[in-house]
Amino acid sequence: MARQSTLAGIAEYTEDHVRSLDWKEHIRTRPGMYIGRLGDGSQFDDGIYVLVKEVIDNSIDEFLMGAGKKIDIRLDEKSAVVRDYGRGIPHGKVVDCVAKINTGAKYDKGAFYRTVGLNGVGTKAVNALSGSFSVESFREGKVKRAEFEQGELVREYSPVPSGERSGTRIRFTPDESVFLNFRFDPSLVEERLWTYAFLNHGLRLNFNGQVIFSTEGLKDLLAREVNDSARYPIIHIKDESIEYSLTHTDNYGESYLSFVNGQYTHDGGTHQSAFREGILKGLKEFFKKDIEASDARGGVVGAVLVRIHEPVFESQTKTKLGSTMLTPEGPTVRSWVVEFVRETLVNHLHKNPDTAELILKKIRQNEKERRDLAGIKKLAKERERKANVHNKKLRDCKQHFNNPKSKLGEYTQLFITEGDSASGSLNKARNVETQAVFSLKGKPLNCFGMTKKVVYQNEELNLLQHALGIEDSLDDLRYNYVIISTDADVDGMHIRLLLLTFFLQFFPELVRKGHLYILQTPLFRVRTKKKTLYCYGETEKLKALDELGRKAEITRFKGLGEISPREFTGFIGKDIRLDRVRLPQAMKIKDHLKYYMGKNTPQRREFIVSNLVLEPVDLAGQEG
């Protein structure tokens, strides 16, 4: 037996504490390792959508291997069905492929290549995390079926004759003991399916009766992304193993979508950085001048897809490519992508002089803006340096406090609040290791239609961008979660809109990358002497009254400052409710900002009047 310590405060550690989990237990005990966050289905990256993705990925791989050009996907609030028309799982291995870890044909380079799923985990994780899961494999005129509950095989059927086409059908319902109060949002799945279509032109996706299809791949993707804001026709280049598209817009900064073998690499990686480097080298070579990176790429919106053998990702969720070698004997992924982009971009500009002229015009515009900002930025940095000494606008987390230039951590959060009372409550309630608070003074400036110059001239906005670390590049962002935390009244909503305008106007990529959130705080406290419930809306309040009785005391919170630090601890801890600010692919940022934050247009007045709801007021019994 291992020696047991009797020292006070040290937990006992013996051989009895060492456990070996089987594959199902491991996945169910540590789901975050396999699917990231759990969530309730309200956010794009919630775990239930990763389950759908893992199943569809297998069907996409069949398409990539030339087996099946159609996938049927059906979704309701609680379950999903995916049917492909590929080769079907060999009948003798159906159960193993969905219930035996590290089992699959993707270890065989002859059966699959340039695939995402190389670890033999995907559908096993779906199976283990589903309350019910079934698989049907159609091959050679027969169908083999197996059914599972929480990863445990409950029924296996012998192959029987079938008239259906070859392929695989998987049905599953996520386990409600793992995913609490979840609900599938079809719009979030549709967004992912459009990405699949763009990455696999020629693939037909039938989703809840809708056909999702693309003929020109990444060119269609970028056209949907930039709408009518492109400064010149989209450049679209593709080869067997690499495809990219790019254009310049009037947006600030750079925006990229990158993919590996059909997998969206949300956090970029080797191929995305190489794509950016290739653009810069290509423009320098074509224009025969030394161009600053920010001048060359300022306003660029681009997408890149690489198809490589055995990609290496930095996590099971595959959001960042870590591969270095293209093949054991060949070049690195970086050098291959850089050279391909440089050469093809130069060739394209030689063949399209009108596009080249428009790019040069944009580069010169960026150069002028950079020079105009140089003096202002110097003064702004001096103001920020003095502000750090003399005010307490930013209460930093310990991860950054001793090293203000440290990069973002996975769980770091910055709460942006207005006023001393709200920031005071948050500051006392926060986890000082990972949570920071930035206190605004009054309402931020409505910066719609203004240039980047205003960010440096306005003290509040300047200090906010410095606190976030995004002055020079989003690569230096210091917090993974940027959380707008305002009161649930008219003033609070106005401040929220002004902050959203600031981020969308000058840092849209921060929003696109999923870093911007809205904090939900309870509107009501319903309590008796024995129990207290916090409610985030009228429906929850009515349920609380049903549970506690109609005589329970009801408190309506109007501001964050009214919530005590002790109460706040429960709202910003493990049960924190956040709404991620999402940008649908078809959304025109400039038009939306003009509509909501521009001058009071007749269209907006008409919308307000048409949607005005007058609430009847009972004056009976009131004095006067």
CORWOLIN-V603395 format. One record per backbone hydrogen bond with DSSP energy under -1.0 kcal/mol. CO is the residue of the C=O (numbers start at 1). NH is the residue of the N-H. E is the energy in kcal/mol with one decimal. If there is no record, write none. Layout:
<<CO | NH | E> <CO | NH | E>>
This chain:
<<7 | 10 | -1.5> <14 | 17 | -1.7> <15 | 18 | -1.3> <22 | 26 | -2.6> <23 | 27 | -2.1> <24 | 28 | -2.5> <25 | 29 | -2.6> <26 | 30 | -2.3> <30 | 33 | -1.4> <31 | 34 | -1.5> <31 | 35 | -2.7> <32 | 36 | -1.4> <38 | 47 | -1.8> <40 | 183 | -1.7> <43 | 46 | -1.7> <46 | 49 | -1.4> <47 | 51 | -1.9> <48 | 52 | -1.5> <49 | 53 | -2.4> <50 | 54 | -2.6> <51 | 55 | -1.6> <52 | 56 | -2.5> <53 | 57 | -3.0> <54 | 58 | -1.1> <55 | 59 | -1.2> <56 | 60 | -2.7> <57 | 61 | -2.3> <58 | 62 | -1.3> <59 | 63 | -1.7> <60 | 64 | -2.5> <61 | 65 | -1.4> <62 | 67 | -2.8> <63 | 66 | -2.0> <69 | 204 | -2.5> <71 | 206 | -2.6> <72 | 83 | -2.8> <73 | 208 | -2.0> <74 | 81 | -2.4> <77 | 184 | -2.6> <79 | 76 | -2.3> <80 | 172 | -2.2> <81 | 74 | -2.6> <82 | 170 | -2.6> <83 | 72 | -3.0> <90 | 93 | -2.4> <93 | 97 | -2.5> <95 | 99 | -1.2> <96 | 100 | -1.8> <105 | 108 | -1.7> <108 | 112 | -1.9> <116 | 118 | -1.5> <120 | 102 | -1.2> <121 | 125 | -2.3> <122 | 126 | -1.7> <123 | 127 | -2.5> <124 | 128 | -2.8> <125 | 129 | -1.8> <127 | 130 | -1.4> <129 | 175 | -2.7> <130 | 150 | -1.8> <132 | 173 | -2.4> <133 | 148 | -3.2> <134 | 171 | -2.1> <135 | 146 | -2.0> <136 | 169 | -2.6> <137 | 144 | -2.1> <138 | 167 | -2.1> <139 | 142 | -2.3> <141 | 162 | -2.7> <142 | 139 | -2.5> <143 | 160 | -2.0> <144 | 137 | -2.6> <145 | 157 | -2.8> <146 | 135 | -2.3> <147 | 154 | -2.6> <147 | 155 | -1.6> <148 | 133 | -2.1> <149 | 152 | -2.2> <152 | 149 | -2.2> <155 | 147 | -3.0> <160 | 143 | -2.7> <167 | 138 | -3.2> <168 | 84 | -2.6> <169 | 136 | -2.5> <170 | 82 | -2.5> <171 | 134 | -2.7> <172 | 80 | -2.3> <173 | 131 | -2.4> <173 | 132 | -1.2> <175 | 178 | -1.5> <175 | 179 | -2.8> <185 | 188 | -1.3> <185 | 189 | -1.3> <186 | 190 | -2.9> <187 | 191 | -1.6> <188 | 192 | -1.3> <189 | 193 | -2.3> <190 | 194 | -2.2> <191 | 195 | -1.4> <192 | 196 | -2.0> <193 | 197 | -2.4> <194 | 198 | -2.4> <195 | 199 | -2.1> <196 | 200 | -1.1> <200 | 203 | -2.3> <204 | 71 | -2.2> <205 | 212 | -2.9> <206 | 73 | -3.2> <207 | 210 | -2.6> <210 | 207 | -3.4> <212 | 205 | -2.3> <214 | 202 | -1.5> <216 | 219 | -1.9> <217 | 221 | -1.9> <218 | 222 | -2.5> <219 | 223 | -2.1> <220 | 224 | -2.0> <221 | 225 | -1.7> <222 | 226 | -2.9> <223 | 227 | -1.6> <226 | 229 | -2.4> <235 | 246 | -1.9> <237 | 244 | -3.1> <241 | 307 | -2.9> <242 | 239 | -3.3> <243 | 305 | -3.0> <244 | 237 | -2.6> <245 | 303 | -2.6> <246 | 235 | -2.7> <247 | 301 | -2.7> <248 | 231 | -3.3> <253 | 299 | -3.2> <255 | 302 | -2.5> <257 | 304 | -2.2> <258 | 265 | -2.3> <259 | 306 | -1.9> <260 | 263 | -2.6> <263 | 260 | -2.4> <264 | 266 | -1.4> <265 | 268 | -2.3> <268 | 321 | -2.1> <269 | 273 | -2.3> <270 | 274 | -2.1> <271 | 275 | -2.0> <272 | 276 | -2.1> <273 | 277 | -2.0> <274 | 278 | -2.6> <275 | 279 | -2.0> <276 | 280 | -1.9> <277 | 281 | -2.5> <278 | 282 | -2.5> <279 | 283 | -2.4> <280 | 284 | -2.4> <281 | 285 | -2.4> <282 | 286 | -2.5> <283 | 287 | -2.3> <284 | 289 | -1.3> <292 | 296 | -2.4> <293 | 297 | -2.6> <294 | 298 | -1.0> <297 | 300 | -2.4> <299 | 249 | -2.2> <300 | 255 | -2.3> <301 | 247 | -1.7> <302 | 257 | -1.9> <303 | 245 | -2.3> <304 | 259 | -2.2> <305 | 243 | -2.4> <306 | 261 | -2.7> <312 | 322 | -3.4> <315 | 318 | -1.6> <319 | 267 | -2.8> <320 | 314 | -2.1> <321 | 270 | -1.4> <324 | 333 | -1.9> <331 | 326 | -2.6> <332 | 336 | -2.2> <333 | 337 | -2.5> <334 | 338 | -2.7> <335 | 339 | -2.2> <336 | 340 | -2.1> <337 | 341 | -2.6> <338 | 342 | -2.6> <339 | 343 | -2.5> <340 | 344 | -2.4> <341 | 345 | -2.3> <342 | 346 | -2.1> <343 | 347 | -2.2> <344 | 348 | -2.2> <345 | 349 | -2.2> <346 | 350 | -1.9> <347 | 351 | -1.6> <348 | 352 | -1.1> <352 | 356 | -1.9> <353 | 357 | -2.2> <354 | 358 | -1.8> <355 | 359 | -2.3> <356 | 360 | -2.3> <357 | 361 | -1.9> <358 | 362 | -1.8> <359 | 363 | -2.5> <360 | 364 | -2.4> <361 | 365 | -1.9> <362 | 366 | -2.4> <363 | 367 | -2.4> <364 | 368 | -2.3> <365 | 369 | -2.3> <366 | 370 | -2.3> <367 | 371 | -2.2> <368 | 372 | -2.5> <369 | 373 | -1.8> <370 | 374 | -1.1> <373 | 377 | -3.2> <374 | 378 | -1.6> <375 | 379 | -1.8> <376 | 380 | -2.4> <377 | 381 | -2.5> <378 | 382 | -1.6> <379 | 383 | -2.3> <380 | 384 | -2.4> <381 | 385 | -2.3> <382 | 386 | -2.1> <383 | 387 | -2.5> <384 | 388 | -2.0> <386 | 390 | -2.2> <387 | 391 | -2.4> <393 | 439 | -2.4> <395 | 437 | -2.0> <397 | 400 | -1.4> <397 | 401 | -2.3> <400 | 403 | -1.1> <403 | 406 | -2.4> <409 | 412 | -1.1> <412 | 481 | -2.1> <413 | 436 | -3.0> <414 | 483 | -3.3> <415 | 438 | -3.1> <416 | 485 | -2.8> <417 | 440 | -3.3> <419 | 423 | -1.7> <420 | 424 | -2.4> <421 | 425 | -2.1> <422 | 426 | -2.3> <423 | 427 | -2.6> <424 | 428 | -1.8> <425 | 429 | -1.5> <426 | 430 | -1.9> <431 | 435 | -2.9> <432 | 398 | -3.2> <433 | 399 | -1.4> <434 | 413 | -2.5> <436 | 415 | -2.8> <437 | 395 | -3.2> <438 | 417 | -2.8> <440 | 419 | -1.8> <445 | 447 | -1.1> <447 | 450 | -1.9> <451 | 454 | -1.8> <452 | 455 | -1.1> <453 | 457 | -1.6> <454 | 458 | -2.3> <458 | 462 | -2.6> <459 | 463 | -2.6> <460 | 464 | -2.0> <461 | 465 | -2.3> <462 | 466 | -1.7> <463 | 467 | -2.4> <464 | 468 | -2.0> <465 | 469 | -1.1> <465 | 470 | -1.8> <468 | 478 | -2.4> <473 | 476 | -1.6> <474 | 477 | -1.9> <477 | 408 | -1.3> <481 | 414 | -2.7> <482 | 517 | -2.9> <483 | 416 | -3.1> <484 | 519 | -2.4> <489 | 493 | -2.4> <490 | 494 | -2.1> <491 | 495 | -2.5> <492 | 496 | -2.1> <493 | 497 | -2.2> <494 | 498 | -2.3> <495 | 499 | -2.3> <496 | 500 | -2.4> <497 | 501 | -2.3> <498 | 502 | -1.9> <499 | 503 | -2.3> <500 | 504 | -2.8> <501 | 505 | -2.5> <502 | 506 | -2.0> <503 | 507 | -2.1> <507 | 510 | -1.0> <508 | 512 | -2.6> <509 | 513 | -2.3> <510 | 515 | -2.0> <511 | 514 | -1.8> <515 | 482 | -3.4> <516 | 581 | -2.7> <517 | 484 | -3.0> <518 | 579 | -2.5> <523 | 557 | -2.5> <524 | 535 | -2.6> <525 | 555 | -2.7> <526 | 533 | -3.2> <527 | 553 | -2.6> <531 | 528 | -3.0> <533 | 526 | -3.1> <535 | 523 | -2.0> <535 | 524 | -2.3> <537 | 541 | -1.9> <538 | 542 | -2.4> <539 | 543 | -1.9> <540 | 544 | -2.2> <541 | 545 | -2.2> <542 | 546 | -2.0> <543 | 547 | -1.8> <544 | 548 | -3.1> <545 | 549 | -2.2> <549 | 552 | -1.7> <553 | 527 | -2.3> <555 | 525 | -2.3> <559 | 562 | -1.4> <560 | 563 | -1.4> <564 | 568 | -2.9> <565 | 569 | -1.7> <567 | 570 | -1.3> <568 | 571 | -1.5> <568 | 572 | -1.3> <573 | 576 | -1.7> <577 | 520 | -2.6> <579 | 518 | -2.4> <584 | 587 | -1.9> <588 | 592 | -2.4> <589 | 593 | -2.7> <590 | 594 | -2.2> <591 | 595 | -2.2> <592 | 596 | -2.4> <593 | 597 | -2.9> <594 | 598 | -1.1> <599 | 601 | -1.7> <601 | 605 | -2.1> <602 | 606 | -2.6> <603 | 607 | -2.0> <604 | 608 | -2.4> <605 | 609 | -2.4> <606 | 610 | -2.6> <607 | 611 | -1.8> <619 | 622 | -2.1>>
